[in-house]
Structure formats: C-alpha cells, structure tokens
C-alpha cells in the first residue's frame, strides 16, 4: 500500500510532465512555418476571335482648294466687294479696280473695228474691178496689188476685232471675281491702294474646306507589314478603307473619310508615306493646317485580345502575362503583340484557346504560386468586374 506522501509526489510529478508537454506543443505550433496558401485571382478565358486591325496615325488637314487672288490688270482699288469669312460662290465679286482707262481702250478698239469694217468693202470692190478688167486697162501686177490690199483689209479687221476682245477682257478683269467656292480672308489692301498686274502680294486668299483633305503619315515599314499580312492570309482587308478623326481637344469628329490616294513615295527624312483621305466638313470644324489623329480600319485578323491591365512590357518590347496552369499555379508567359484594339493588346501566338489569363491580383503574384481563379469581366474602361459587376480591388 502506497503512503499518502508518496501518492502526492507521484501526482505532482505527473502534473509537471503534462505542463511541460503542453508548453512544448504550444511552442512548436507557434514556431513552425505554415504551408503555402492559395490566393484568389481574377481571370478571363482566352478565345480566338475576329479583331479589327485599326491603325492610328498622326495627320494634318489640307484645304480642298486654296487660291491666292492677284490682279490681272493694274490700277487703283476703288471698292472691296466681299465680307471676310462669309461663303463665296464661283464668280462672286471681290475687288473693283478703277476702270476708266480700260473703258477708253475698249472704245478705241471698237472704233478701230468700225474703220476696218468700213475699209473692207472698198478693198473688196477694188479687187473685183481689177479682176474683171485684167488685160483691159489693169495689168497683172495691178490685179495682184488689189488682191493683196483686200487680204490686208481682212487681216486688219480680224486684228482689230481681236484687240477689241482683249480690251473688253481687260475691262472685265477690273472686277476681280472668286474663282472657287469658299471663304476669303481679310483683304491685304485698302481702297485707294495701287496694284499692278501679276504682283507678288496676293490681295486675299480663298479657302474651300468643305470637303477637306486630311494627310495621314504612316511608316513605310508598317505598310510592308500590312501587305505581308494580306498576302499570307493573316489579315482580311476591307473592301473600302475609311477613317475616323480625333481632334486636337480630344473630341471625335463626326463622319468618316474616304481614301483619295495611298501615297506614291516615301519621305527621305521621316521614312513615312502620306495617305490622303477626304472628309465632309459642312460645319467647318476642321480647319486647314490643323493637326489631328486618324484611325483607319484596314480589315480583320484572327487573334486573342489580352487586356492591357494584365500585361507588362519589358525592355525588349515583349509583353509578360500570367496564366493559370493545369496544376493550379501561376505561370509566366512572354508574348509578342501586333498592336492594340480598344483597351487590349492583339496577340496571335503564345496563347491557347481556353487559357485562363490572370487580370486581377497581380500586385502580389509570382510565378509558381498557387492560385484560386475567379472569373471576371473587363469593362470598356479596362476595369475588372466580378459576376456581380462590382469592381475588383487589386
């Protein structure tokens, strides 16, 4: 039989052992490293689709027609007949030059015509009489002289009539008219100024800006790339090439432009080709000389659309993205892009149909990390939304 003192000692020893074991277990639990934990990431499924091949190029507006108005006759400006900035039609008067000397020239030319017309019948009668009396009082030389006088009289009449026509034309030039439809600038002369025929300084400039041309500059190397894509069948070209414009203030111009010419040469200084489009411009929103940004849809290509928020671009120019692997971990993939469409990169190679591209939760992600994919969508602003259309926080 065990005594009371020995029994108390045993229980005390057992209690100490249990306490030490509990402390050891707690210490081991607190100090032991935890295993890897999955993190939730937003993903979108990659699908091959028809993607519009859109080219964005800088451009400059060019007047459809532009004319510098100069006088064709000299004289003093007597009247300015137009209002700057208002629309003009072909033939609208612009300036009137003092026409007194030109009226006198027309009168002189008309009198010369009358004299020539009166002289012609006399020469005609003299020739006919000489021809009838040839050999009977008129020698052959006299007949020939009469024939020459008649021819001279006819030539004189033609000359005076031509002089009259030119004098009347010069008189008409004293009123300068608009050769094109458009709008004229402020006159560079005033009433009373003396101008000369064909002077270097223009009296005003008339610009027609409806329709209007837009010259877009495109790199020749890029054009070769597009042509290669068409020949290889990776790019399906549109039957009609049209362009849209973004103005200097960021506004999108209403209306599309038609291709006028694809350009015939490459600039030796910039390596670009000038491609001209024509736009209707009834409100004269686009002003000649204005810089714009043009977008041209060349056609469509089969490709993946990789959201720009899901990719980073390295020093080599390639894109780096993460996809969810078969083992549930994030894998890093390097891609080459073929431009952009809206808020996504166009990628033709490096991805497979059905790949889960990680677009959200990238800030703390590394290759090989276990992830739990959550399907999201990307809105037009490039923001990832979950199934409840709530913005996903990175």
Secondary structure as the mmCIF struct_conf table of DSSP 4:
data_model
#
loop_
_struct_conf.conf_type_id
_struct_conf.id
_struct_conf.beg_label_comp_id
_struct_conf.beg_label_asym_id
_struct_conf.beg_label_seq_id
_struct_conf.end_label_comp_id
_struct_conf.end_label_asym_id
_struct_conf.end_label_seq_id
HELX_RH_AL_P HELX_RH_AL_P1 UNK A 4 UNK A 31
BEND BEND1 UNK A 32 UNK A 32
HELX_LH_PP_P HELX_LH_PP_P1 UNK A 33 UNK A 36
STRN STRN1 UNK A 39 UNK A 45
STRN STRN2 UNK A 49 UNK A 69
BEND BEND2 UNK A 72 UNK A 73
STRN STRN3 UNK A 75 UNK A 80
BEND BEND3 UNK A 82 UNK A 82
TURN_TY1_P TURN_TY1_P1 UNK A 84 UNK A 85
BEND BEND4 UNK A 86 UNK A 86
STRN STRN4 UNK A 87 UNK A 88
TURN_TY1_P TURN_TY1_P2 UNK A 90 UNK A 91
STRN STRN5 UNK A 93 UNK A 97
HELX_RH_AL_P HELX_RH_AL_P2 UNK A 100 UNK A 132
TURN_TY1_P TURN_TY1_P3 UNK A 133 UNK A 133
STRN STRN6 UNK A 134 UNK A 134
TURN_TY1_P TURN_TY1_P4 UNK A 135 UNK A 137
STRN STRN7 UNK A 138 UNK A 138
HELX_RH_AL_P HELX_RH_AL_P3 UNK A 140 UNK A 173
TURN_TY1_P TURN_TY1_P5 UNK A 174 UNK A 174
STRN STRN8 UNK A 175 UNK A 177
BEND BEND5 UNK A 179 UNK A 181
STRN STRN9 UNK A 182 UNK A 184
BEND BEND6 UNK A 188 UNK A 189
TURN_TY1_P TURN_TY1_P6 UNK A 191 UNK A 192
STRN STRN10 UNK A 194 UNK A 195
TURN_TY1_P TURN_TY1_P7 UNK A 197 UNK A 198
BEND BEND7 UNK A 200 UNK A 201
BEND BEND8 UNK A 203 UNK A 203
STRN STRN11 UNK A 204 UNK A 219
HELX_RH_AL_P HELX_RH_AL_P4 UNK A 220 UNK A 232
TURN_TY1_P TURN_TY1_P8 UNK A 233 UNK A 233
BEND BEND9 UNK A 234 UNK A 235
STRN STRN12 UNK A 236 UNK A 237
BEND BEND10 UNK A 239 UNK A 240
STRN STRN13 UNK A 242 UNK A 246
TURN_TY1_P TURN_TY1_P9 UNK A 248 UNK A 249
BEND BEND11 UNK A 250 UNK A 250
HELX_LH_PP_P HELX_LH_PP_P2 UNK A 251 UNK A 251
STRN STRN14 UNK A 252 UNK A 252
HELX_LH_PP_P HELX_LH_PP_P3 UNK A 253 UNK A 253
BEND BEND12 UNK A 254 UNK A 255
STRN STRN15 UNK A 257 UNK A 261
BEND BEND13 UNK A 264 UNK A 264
STRN STRN16 UNK A 266 UNK A 266
TURN_TY1_P TURN_TY1_P10 UNK A 268 UNK A 270
STRN STRN17 UNK A 272 UNK A 279
TURN_TY1_P TURN_TY1_P11 UNK A 282 UNK A 283
BEND BEND14 UNK A 286 UNK A 286
TURN_TY1_P TURN_TY1_P12 UNK A 288 UNK A 289
STRN STRN18 UNK A 291 UNK A 307
HELX_RH_3T_P HELX_RH_3T_P1 UNK A 308 UNK A 310
STRN STRN19 UNK A 312 UNK A 313
TURN_TY1_P TURN_TY1_P13 UNK A 315 UNK A 316
BEND BEND15 UNK A 317 UNK A 317
STRN STRN20 UNK A 319 UNK A 324
TURN_TY1_P TURN_TY1_P14 UNK A 326 UNK A 327
BEND BEND16 UNK A 328 UNK A 328
STRN STRN21 UNK A 329 UNK A 329
STRN STRN22 UNK A 330 UNK A 335
STRN STRN23 UNK A 340 UNK A 341
TURN_TY1_P TURN_TY1_P15 UNK A 342 UNK A 343
STRN STRN24 UNK A 344 UNK A 347
BEND BEND17 UNK A 349 UNK A 350
TURN_TY1_P TURN_TY1_P16 UNK A 353 UNK A 354
STRN STRN25 UNK A 356 UNK A 360
BEND BEND18 UNK A 361 UNK A 361
TURN_TY1_P TURN_TY1_P17 UNK A 363 UNK A 364
TURN_TY1_P TURN_TY1_P18 UNK A 367 UNK A 368
STRN STRN26 UNK A 370 UNK A 370
STRN STRN27 UNK A 371 UNK A 375
STRN STRN28 UNK A 377 UNK A 378
TURN_TY1_P TURN_TY1_P19 UNK A 380 UNK A 381
BEND BEND19 UNK A 382 UNK A 382
STRN STRN29 UNK A 384 UNK A 385
TURN_TY1_P TURN_TY1_P20 UNK A 387 UNK A 388
HELX_LH_PP_P HELX_LH_PP_P4 UNK A 390 UNK A 390
STRN STRN30 UNK A 391 UNK A 391
HELX_LH_PP_P HELX_LH_PP_P5 UNK A 392 UNK A 393
#
